Amino acid sequence: MEKILEQTLLYDFYGELLTEHQKAVYEDVVLNDYSLSEVAEEYDISRQGVHDLIKRCNAILAGYENKLHLVEKFITAKKMVSEINCLTKKFFDNGDVTCVKKIDEISNDMLKIF
């Protein structure tokens, strides 16, 4: 399951940088869960060709992530927002003023990410 989530996030962030053919095949195999045989038949290429294309697309998408780190930054920011939400709830439920300082620290750290 972790691999599928990673592939989906990479595709969401960098998929537009693939060719139309690469996107179509990648979407069918990875996102729509079609078999290699089904996709090979649809695009009139070999099963091995589909496999190689998916492997190449994964390498391309991972290469973009290694250079740009957009998915990593997104995941980090998402965790920080979640922490801010928890601290905000704690502040409103308990009136704990230390939460305000922590929220300020987290939001300043978030600004450094981008």
N, C-alpha and C positions, 0 to 999 in steps of 0.2 A: 504493500500500500504506500509506503514511504517513497518508493521509486516513481510511482504514478503521480503522486503529489508534486514531487520535484520536477518531473517532466512537464506537468501542467503549468506550474509556475514559470518555468523557463520559457515555455511556449507563449504564455500570456504576456511576458515582458519582451521577448525577442522574436516571436513568431513572424512578425511583419517583415523581418529582415531575410526571411527565407524566400525562395522563388515560389511562384504560384503552384508549380508542380510539387515541390517539396512540401509546401503547406497542405495541399490536398491529400497527399499520401500520408503524411504525418498525422493529420487530423483523423483520417479514417482508421489508422492502426492504433494510435495512442489514445485519442479522445473518444472515438466512436467504437473502439474495441472490435474492429473487424479483423478477421484472420488474415495472415499474410497471403494465403491462397485467394481469398475473396478480393483483396486489393490488387493482387497480381493480375487476376482475371479482368477486373474493372479497367485497369490502366494498360493492359496488354503488355505486361513486363513479367519477368520471371519472379518466382517466390524469393529467390536469392537476391534479385535486384531490389525488391521491396525491403528485405532485411538490411541490405547494405545501405540503402537510402535512409532508413530510420536510424541506423548506427551513425551515419554521416551527419544527419540533422542533429542528433543528440550531441555529437562532438562540436558542431557549429554553435549550438545554443549554449553549451557549457563554456565554450571559448569566449563568447560574449560576456557571460557571467563572470568568468575569471578576470576579465578586463574592466568591466563596469560595476560589478557587485550590486546591481539594482535589486535583485531578489533578496540578497543578504540584508541590505539596508531596509527593504520593505518588512522583512520578518522581524528585524530588530525594532523598527518603529512600531509595528503592531504589538509587540510585547510591551513596549514602553507605554503605549496608549492604554493597554489593558491594566497595567500597573497604576496609571493615573486614575483610571475609572475606579479601581478598588480603593485607592486612597481617598478619592472624592466621596465615595460612599461611606467610608470609615469616618471622614470628617463630618459629614452631615448626620450620621447615625450617633456618633459619640462626641462630637465637638472637639476632636483631637487636633489641636493647632499644629502639632509637629508634622501632620500630613501636608500642610500648606508648604512648608519648607521643602519637603521631599518632592512634592509636585513641581515646585520651582526648579529643583535640581534636575529632575527628569526632563522637563520641557527644555531646559538649557542644553542638556545632553542631546536631545532630539534635534535641536537646531544645528548642532555640530555635525550630525550625520549627513545632512544635505548641504 
